[in-house]
Structure formats: structure tokens, C-alpha cells
Amino acid sequence: MEDLNLNEEKNEILGELDHLNSCIGLAKSFIESRKVKKLLTDIQNDLFVIQANFASPGDGSCLPKDITFGRIIAIQEQTYWIERKLGKLDHFILPDGTRGACFIHCARTVARQIERKCYGSIL
């Protein structure tokens, strides 16, 4: 019975990763910056690798070898580049703005939901 529950959890997480990838794709359709689009496309490709790893036999609890610590640092650096263009923030950010920004907010909440589910499944 435990295997069935594990498979259900894995399928649910795989579906949510697919949902996240679709949200990012939708956001990209409203974003004009080539650099931001490239970053989002790279993240979508990473998500496909994560999905493939997670769907494979085994517990799928760790990142695939293709997603290195260096890759994570590279994404963070690109994110910092974008943040520098925003200026100093001194208040809570409400999810609004351009259509692309709004869809990125939606993708962010889906990503956080997946993160909570994955974290809960390894405890």
C-alpha cells in the first residue's frame, strides 16, 4: 500500500511540475526581454530534466546530475541581475504589474507549492 501512496504523490508532483512549466511558458508569451525569456526557457528545460529524474524508478528525492550546484548559482546570478534593475524595495510586493509579471507571480506560487509538497514527502 505504501508504494501506491508514493506513486500517487509522485504523480501529483509531476503534474504540478508540468503546471509550473506551463505557467512559465504563458508568462514568456507576455515578456519582451530576450534575456528574461532565455532565463525562463533555461528554467523550463531544467524542469523537464527534474521531471524525468523524478519520474524514474527510485525515490527521486535528489536533483539529477545534470542540475549541478553551479547551475543553481547561475540562475541566482541571473535573478540578481534582474533584481538590480528594479531598484530598492522598501515594501511588500503585491502580485500585479504587467501581464508577464502577473504570470510570473502565478508561476512562483506554483513553484512554492511544489517545494512544500516535496519537502513534506522527504520528512
C-alpha positions in Angstrom: 0.0 0.0 0.0 2.9 2.4 0.7 4.1 2.0 -2.9 0.7 3.1 -4.2 0.8 6.2 -2.0 4.3 7.0 -3.1 3.2 6.7 -6.8 0.2 8.9 -6.1 2.4 11.6 -4.5 5.0 11.3 -7.3 2.2 11.7 -10.0 0.8 14.7 -8.2 4.2 16.4 -8.0 4.9 15.5 -11.7 1.6 17.1 -12.6 2.4 20.2 -10.6 5.8 20.5 -12.2 4.1 20.3 -15.6 1.7 23.0 -14.4 4.6 25.2 -13.4 6.3 24.7 -16.7 3.1 25.7 -18.5 2.8 28.8 -16.3 6.3 29.9 -17.2 5.6 29.3 -20.9 2.5 31.5 -20.6 4.5 34.2 -18.8 7.1 34.1 -21.5 4.5 34.9 -24.1 4.0 38.3 -22.5 7.6 39.2 -21.8 9.6 41.2 -24.2 13.1 41.0 -22.7 15.2 38.4 -24.6 17.4 37.9 -21.6 14.5 37.1 -19.3 12.9 34.9 -21.9 16.2 33.0 -22.3 16.4 32.5 -18.5 12.8 31.2 -18.4 13.4 28.8 -21.3 16.5 27.5 -19.5 14.5 27.0 -16.3 11.8 25.2 -18.3 14.5 22.9 -19.7 15.7 22.3 -16.1 12.2 21.4 -15.1 12.0 18.8 -17.8 15.2 17.2 -16.5 13.8 17.3 -13.0 10.6 15.7 -14.1 12.4 12.9 -15.9 14.6 12.3 -12.9 11.6 12.4 -10.5 9.6 10.0 -12.7 12.3 7.4 -13.0 12.4 4.4 -10.6 13.7 5.2 -7.2 12.7 7.8 -4.7 13.5 10.8 -6.9 14.5 12.8 -3.8 17.6 14.4 -5.2 18.4 16.6 -8.1 19.6 14.9 -11.3 23.4 15.1 -12.0 22.6 17.5 -14.9 21.4 20.1 -12.5 24.5 21.0 -10.6 25.1 23.4 -7.8 26.8 25.6 -10.3 23.6 25.7 -12.4 21.6 26.8 -9.4 24.1 29.5 -8.7 23.9 30.6 -12.3 20.1 31.0 -12.0 20.6 33.0 -8.8 23.1 35.3 -10.5 20.7 36.0 -13.4 17.9 36.7 -10.9 20.1 39.2 -9.1 20.8 40.9 -12.4 17.0 41.3 -12.9 16.5 42.5 -9.3 19.2 45.2 -9.7 17.2 46.8 -12.4 14.1 47.0 -10.1 15.7 49.4 -7.7 15.4 49.4 -3.9 12.3 47.7 -2.5 11.1 49.1 0.9 7.7 47.4 1.0 5.9 44.1 0.4 5.3 43.4 -3.3 1.7 42.9 -4.3 1.3 40.4 -7.2 0.5 42.9 -10.0 2.1 44.7 -12.9 2.4 43.7 -16.5 0.7 40.5 -17.7 4.1 38.8 -17.9 4.9 39.8 -14.3 1.5 38.6 -13.1 2.0 35.2 -14.7 5.5 35.0 -13.1 3.8 35.6 -9.8 1.5 32.7 -10.5 4.4 30.5 -11.5 6.2 31.5 -8.3 3.2 30.3 -6.2 3.1 27.0 -8.1 6.8 26.5 -7.5 6.4 27.2 -3.8 3.5 24.7 -3.6 5.7 22.1 -5.2 8.5 22.9 -2.9 6.2 22.4 0.1 5.0 19.1 -1.2 8.5 17.8 -2.0 9.8 18.9 1.4 6.8 17.2 3.1 7.4 14.0 1.2 11.0 13.7 2.4 10.3 14.3 6.1 
